Amino acid sequence: MSKLLVLIGGNPEGYRSAFHEETHSGKVLRSILGRNHIEAILYDLWSDSDEEREGYLSVENLQKINSYIFAGQPVIALGRYQYNKLHSYFAAVQYLPHPGSRHRTDLQKLERGLRKMAKVV
């Protein structure tokens, strides 16, 4: 049994869902999750690239993330930009590299981190 993780990305790149399976980062992330039998809620902070560029965080998104934290679910920002935006609001948000990274070491760190955070102790 593993914990349900909340994985936060930037924007859906024109798709309706976070880390859509047709995107590079979606393929990588879903492969890691499947290979390790990790359950996750995939969540985007922004609805478009303009919001992302501005770093605008809606009250609704902040409330939703707060509800995950309050419920005791690990909330992980995938990518430094997302982490920096959220960490100023929530100290409990953790960081892991974005699955869109082209660096093998980042992807290995992502997979190890997800496995570790999903473990029930």
Secondary structure, DSSP 8 states (H G I E B T S, - for coil): -B--EEEEES--TTSSSTT-TTSHHHHHHHHHHHHTT--EEEEES-SSHHHHHHT---HHHHHHHHHHHHTT--EEEESHHHHHHHHTT-TT-EEE--TT---HHHHHHHHHHHHHHHB--
